[in-house]
Amino acid sequence: MTAGALQAANRIWMAPLTRNRADADGTPNDLNVEYYRQRAGSGVLITEGSQPSAVGQGYINTAGVVDDANEAGWKRVADAVHADGGQLVVQFMHAGRISHTDNNGGRRPVSSTGKAAAGEMFTADGMKPHTTPRALETAELPGVAAEFADAASRAVRAGVDGVELHAANGYLLHQFLADGVNDRTDSYGGSPENRARFVVDVAKATAEAIGADRVGIRISPGHPFNDVTEDDLSVYETLVAQLAELNLAYLHVLAEADDPIVAKLKAIWPATFVLNTGFGVEDDRDELERLIADGLADAVTVGRPFLANPDLVERWTRGAPLNEPNPDTFYGGGAEGYTDYPRLAG
Ligand SMILES: Cc1cc2nc3c(=O)[nH]c(=O)nc-3n(C[C@H](O)[C@H](O)[C@H](O)COP(=O)(O)O)c2cc1C
């Protein structure tokens, strides 16, 4: 199948998974190259959420797309994935207020709001409350959109096939969409049109930089994660209708398959529609195949089963048993629980 400029060998794509094993400066290293190379059999391999700017870093040892060293690291990943026939999309995760100054080089996190997110996050000194962010000034927003665009140009220079804008799970772009977080009184807050505006700006800037057919976007309507609350989900219809005019490569929705918003958004999205059935539902090959057969999605993304099964597509094709993911090694560490999940023998 194709999705914009992406040529996917199959409809089982790898979901973005933060693994916290990049170098401290965000540069993908040998271990990361090996991890992605092992998973090149996914239709499209969407990477871990990676910061497009230094202030956008939320967690320790996330990958970045910020400087020349990061770019060189991604080039090695892209070359390895291409050598094994895969397609690589880097997810841009600007964490916004889901961050801590200990984790991002001492910078004050920025957001749609000046209110801190409830809850704590992991730092080198253990769990700490999120740092209180600074609300971005209206005049600063074009500069933030330009950071996404610059990072996208960097990714493409590194040989990456596309980028995915992370507008889900409570990070910066979601902080603009969500009525329970965005308390702005400028043209970027209030009505659904206003709350969607920044995400559309970022998508436009990124598309202008690398071509719309290399840009995907992920949303998670109503997903109460990272202290996001949303009463008014009509923002997603407004957003998707506007994004539909940009000719992006794909829309990636994280939601339960039977959530009515899925069919509603699919109906207004003219291009490739990618579904991830979310944290609640155990992925199972037959169920995912049904979603595609029923026309609810053109492709599905799979997270934890891919994490634990580098050859997931082959296993599902052969009906072979799966390795179980080990949650203790999800975030951070070395090769254990990262590159040592076995492939099928023979
Ligand atoms: C370890 C881990 C890291 C994750 N990191 C990200 C991320 O960086 N970006 C993102 O959009 N979603 C992230 N997610 C969510 C997954 O992409 C996916 O939506 C979720 O795991 C549900 O799919 P699954 O049941 O196939 O695992 C993460 C999930 C897990 C388990």
The ligand as a Tripos MOL2 file, in Angstrom:
@<TRIPOS>MOLECULE
LIG
   31    33     1     0     0
SMALL
NO_CHARGES

@<TRIPOS>ATOM
      1 C1          6.6460    1.7280   26.1830 C.3       1 LIG1
      2 C2          5.6530    2.5900   25.4540 C.ar      1 LIG1
      3 C3          6.0880    3.7920   24.9070 C.ar      1 LIG1
      4 C4          5.1920    4.5990   24.1680 C.ar      1 LIG1
      5 N1          5.6610    5.7370   23.5760 N.ar      1 LIG1
      6 C5          4.8560    6.4300   22.7400 C.ar      1 LIG1
      7 C6          5.3710    7.5400   22.0010 C.ar      1 LIG1
      8 O1          6.5510    7.9040   22.0740 O.2       1 LIG1
      9 N2          4.5240    8.1890   21.1690 N.ar      1 LIG1
     10 C7          3.1940    7.8250   21.0310 C.ar      1 LIG1
     11 O2          2.4640    8.4360   20.2590 O.2       1 LIG1
     12 N3          2.6960    6.7640   21.7250 N.ar      1 LIG1
     13 C8          3.4840    6.0630   22.5390 C.ar      1 LIG1
     14 N4          2.9960    4.9530   23.1820 N.ar      1 LIG1
     15 C9          1.6410    4.4620   22.8430 C.3       1 LIG1
     16 C10         1.7250    3.4100   21.7330 C.3       1 LIG1
     17 O3          2.0830    3.9880   20.4930 O.3       1 LIG1
     18 C11         0.3810    2.6560   21.5470 C.3       1 LIG1
     19 O4         -0.6210    3.6010   21.2400 O.3       1 LIG1
     20 C12        -0.0210    1.8690   22.7730 C.3       1 LIG1
     21 O5          1.0510    1.0930   23.2580 O.3       1 LIG1
     22 C13        -1.2320    0.9470   22.4850 C.3       1 LIG1
     23 O6         -0.9150    0.0450   21.4380 O.3       1 LIG1
     24 P1         -0.4750   -1.4780   21.7250 P.3       1 LIG1
     25 O7         -1.6230   -2.1100   22.5230 O.co2     1 LIG1
     26 O8         -0.3270   -2.0830   20.3750 O.co2     1 LIG1
     27 O9          0.7900   -1.4640   22.5170 O.co2     1 LIG1
     28 C14         3.8370    4.1850   23.9880 C.ar      1 LIG1
     29 C15         3.4190    2.9730   24.5740 C.ar      1 LIG1
     30 C16         4.2940    2.1810   25.2930 C.ar      1 LIG1
     31 C17         3.8060    0.8690   25.8490 C.3       1 LIG1
@<TRIPOS>BOND
     1     1     2 1
     2     2     3 ar
     3     2    30 ar
     4     3     4 ar
     5     4     5 ar
     6     4    28 ar
     7     5     6 ar
     8     6     7 ar
     9     6    13 1
    10     7     8 2
    11     7     9 ar
    12     9    10 ar
    13    10    11 2
    14    10    12 ar
    15    12    13 ar
    16    13    14 ar
    17    14    15 1
    18    14    28 ar
    19    15    16 1
    20    16    17 1
    21    16    18 1
    22    18    19 1
    23    18    20 1
    24    20    21 1
    25    20    22 1
    26    22    23 1
    27    23    24 1
    28    24    25 2
    29    24    26 1
    30    24    27 1
    31    28    29 ar
    32    29    30 ar
    33    30    31 1
@<TRIPOS>SUBSTRUCTURE
     1 LIG1         1 GROUP 0 **** ****
